[in-house]
Amino acid sequence: MSSKRVWLFARVRSLKKSKQIERQVCRLREYCSCHGYSVIGVTRIYADDKYVLEELDRIIREQDVDIVLADREMRFGHTKQTIAAAHHRLKRANIQMMTLRNSSEELTANMEAYVDRMEQVP
């Protein structure tokens, strides 16, 4: 069985938090090492949500990856809409979205429940 190819995804809101972003990357690398995953790249975003989807689109276009891993769901966006959009884009490309706290299946269930609720709102 071949190792999963993982792209690490770290984000903070400003350059002032550069130490925090490096701690995220360190924790993500440790997780991958413990699970036998191959880290093929790292994204560090020092900005709000508007750059998240652009970066995920770039990863989808340019990288051969199985999983995009973040330490927490909120790294993919501060709103459920952004997180759901990120999840949808990755799922459409057959890439799993995972966090250190949630498996791909748990995130999928959470996002599908959120989208179902949104579709019911008039």
Buried (B, 14 or more C-beta within 10 A) or exposed (E): EEEBBBBBBBBBEEEEBEEEBEBBBEBBBEBBEEEEBEBBBBBBBBEEBEEBBEBBEEBBEEBEBBBBBBBEBBBBBBEBEBBBBBBBBBBEBEBBBBBEEBEBEEBBEBBBEBBEEEEEEE
